[in-house]
Amino acid sequence: MTTAGYRVETDSMGAVEVPEGCLWGAATARALRNSPPSGLRMPRGVIRALGLIKYCAAGANAELGDLAPELAAAIQAAADEVAGGMHEDQFPLDLFQTGSATSTNMNANEVIAALASRLTAVRVHPNDHVNMSQSSNDVIPTAIHLAATLALLQRLLPAIERIGAVLARRSAELAAVVKTGRTHLMDAMPLTFGQELGGWKAQLDACRARLEAVLPRLYRLAQGGTAVGTGVNARPQFGRMFCRLLAARTGAPFAPSDNYFAALSAQDTAVELSGQLKVLAVVVMKIANDLRWMNSGPLAGLGEISLPALQPGSSIMPGKVNPVVAEAAAMIAAQVIGNDAAITIAGQSGNFQLNVMLPVIAHNLLQSIELLDIACSTLAERALADFRVNRDAVEAALDRNPILVTALNPLIGYEKGAAIAKQAYAEGRPIAEVAAEMTGLGLAELRRLLDPMLLTKGRGPGSAG
């Protein structure tokens, strides 16, 4: 007997009740019964990718003469809506499902079939029509590559370019501001803020190059391999025609994988991409922590810079302001590094002809891309763009820096320099004054030799011309 508010759908396992008003059918209903209640769903980027895949598959099948033009047009119209995010509430399945994500593929097939059936007099079948020439085993790996490619091209790579542009601007603005360098968190030889920020930009430029280097392998798709890589139930030219249509639709040069068996059984490119995202996370963590240290204080810390004051920093201490953007970026970096560990483990689960941890790879990979986009964008816009250098504090620390004596090594030797540094530090006096007393060099000459800006150029008494 049918319960009120439900309709009966049938599949290969028999009849099942489906809530009225839902676009999905029996396969999704059965999967829902077996889904753990984690609260996590397949990423929006994967659902968008599935819409694009079904659109292009229908087009390829129509060109091959295997799908009636009327059915293909109806499927494409429905798939367009899914790709555009119009039916997100119709994708209720938990992330933790069968490792091939067959449930999510069938969810998409059923939703698109229901929508397409409204547009044509012929009932559109989720398997026979929407899933024609496909298997979950090539659709989901393709969706991971497609979703990651679009997220990189449309979000993360532009975000890295934006933060790089901000750093280039601030580096130029602060090129003449000299500060104390630090190694081991201890005073070291001077450098300029411009040089320090330029180092960050160089790190980010290298990250962008690494990510761009992965793209050619992301462009290679599993579509056409069907169940195990042999391409059963798909014409030999299907994969090539599918990729041509997808490339036209997205503007990315997608092509069939060189080896479908590898494309289905392994997720090596996803693991590679995750590793490069981890490198970017490490860079973000370094920049965020440097900003936190430089901003520390305002009285008892380094106090070299003042980050924008964005919100009260304490529920009990009035006037306290924390480096919230830098802290958030550091936490994002930690999450991405953790995601990489999960993806690495999942990448090892290519048992024989199929990797069976595709949902968790998709979730963690796309989350890492999205989070790093957020971290780079917020650091650029709300920390790096407007921080202020506290020049008095920077100059005072620089004047007292005993490590400047390093520049005198070619003239007075290491041991004499160490003695001067220790005495200057113990007495809290400028290094030039102490050196004048302990060497035969005049104070004016010492001040010229110990000019911090001269030292930032890699020049000193032994090389000054």
BELDAJO-V955268 format. One record per residue. N is the residue number from 0. NEAR is the number of other ideal C-beta (glycine too) atoms within 10 Angstrom. Layout:
BEGIN
n=(N	N)
near=(NEAR	NEAR)
END
This chain:
BEGIN
n=(0	1	2	3	4	5	6	7	8	9	10	11	12	13	14	15	16	17	18	19	20	21	22	23	24	25	26	27	28	29	30	31	32	33	34	35	36	37	38	39	40	41	42	43	44	45	46	47	48	49	50	51	52	53	54	55	56	57	58	59	60	61	62	63	64	65	66	67	68	69	70	71	72	73	74	75	76	77	78	79	80	81	82	83	84	85	86	87	88	89	90	91	92	93	94	95	96	97	98	99	100	101	102	103	104	105	106	107	108	109	110	111	112	113	114	115	116	117	118	119	120	121	122	123	124	125	126	127	128	129	130	131	132	133	134	135	136	137	138	139	140	141	142	143	144	145	146	147	148	149	150	151	152	153	154	155	156	157	158	159	160	161	162	163	164	165	166	167	168	169	170	171	172	173	174	175	176	177	178	179	180	181	182	183	184	185	186	187	188	189	190	191	192	193	194	195	196	197	198	199	200	201	202	203	204	205	206	207	208	209	210	211	212	213	214	215	216	217	218	219	220	221	222	223	224	225	226	227	228	229	230	231	232	233	234	235	236	237	238	239	240	241	242	243	244	245	246	247	248	249	250	251	252	253	254	255	256	257	258	259	260	261	262	263	264	265	266	267	268	269	270	271	272	273	274	275	276	277	278	279	280	281	282	283	284	285	286	287	288	289	290	291	292	293	294	295	296	297	298	299	300	301	302	303	304	305	306	307	308	309	310	311	312	313	314	315	316	317	318	319	320	321	322	323	324	325	326	327	328	329	330	331	332	333	334	335	336	337	338	339	340	341	342	343	344	345	346	347	348	349	350	351	352	353	354	355	356	357	358	359	360	361	362	363	364	365	366	367	368	369	370	371	372	373	374	375	376	377	378	379	380	381	382	383	384	385	386	387	388	389	390	391	392	393	394	395	396	397	398	399	400	401	402	403	404	405	406	407	408	409	410	411	412	413	414	415	416	417	418	419	420	421	422	423	424	425	426	427	428	429	430	431	432	433	434	435	436	437	438	439	440	441	442	443	444	445	446	447	448	449	450	451	452	453	454	455	456	457	458	459	460	461	462	463	464)
near=(4	10	9	5	9	14	14	12	18	10	16	7	9	8	11	18	15	21	13	10	8	19	21	26	22	21	23	27	20	18	20	18	7	11	18	10	7	9	7	14	18	26	23	14	25	27	23	20	30	29	25	22	25	30	23	26	30	30	23	29	25	20	17	15	9	15	22	14	11	15	24	23	17	25	30	20	17	28	26	17	15	25	19	10	11	13	19	12	8	20	20	17	21	19	20	14	20	18	18	21	30	18	22	29	26	25	28	32	29	27	28	33	25	20	23	29	20	11	15	16	7	12	12	23	16	25	15	13	25	30	22	24	23	27	24	23	26	30	26	29	30	32	31	29	27	26	25	28	22	20	23	23	17	14	18	26	19	13	22	25	15	17	25	20	13	20	25	15	13	22	19	12	13	20	15	11	16	23	26	23	20	17	9	6	8	9	19	15	18	23	19	20	22	20	17	17	23	19	16	22	18	13	19	21	15	13	24	19	11	16	22	14	11	20	17	11	15	23	19	18	26	27	31	27	29	23	17	17	22	13	19	10	13	25	16	8	13	24	26	14	21	28	24	17	18	27	15	11	15	17	10	17	12	24	15	23	25	9	14	24	15	16	27	28	21	18	26	14	23	26	18	17	27	27	14	19	29	21	16	25	26	15	20	27	20	15	27	23	16	17	24	19	16	25	22	15	14	13	7	7	13	20	18	22	23	18	21	16	11	13	7	12	14	10	7	5	8	8	8	10	16	16	26	17	21	28	14	18	29	20	14	25	24	13	16	26	16	14	24	22	12	17	27	16	13	25	19	13	16	17	11	10	15	22	26	14	21	27	27	19	28	28	22	26	29	22	19	28	29	18	22	28	21	16	29	30	18	19	26	21	15	18	26	23	16	12	21	9	17	18	12	9	19	20	15	13	16	16	14	16	24	21	20	30	24	18	25	25	16	11	18	18	11	11	9	16	23	14	15	24	21	13	16	23	16	10	10	8	15	19	26	24	15	22	27	18	10	15	16	8	17	11	13	10	16	24	15	14	22	22	19	20	12	18	19	19	13	8	15	20	18	11	11	12	3)
END
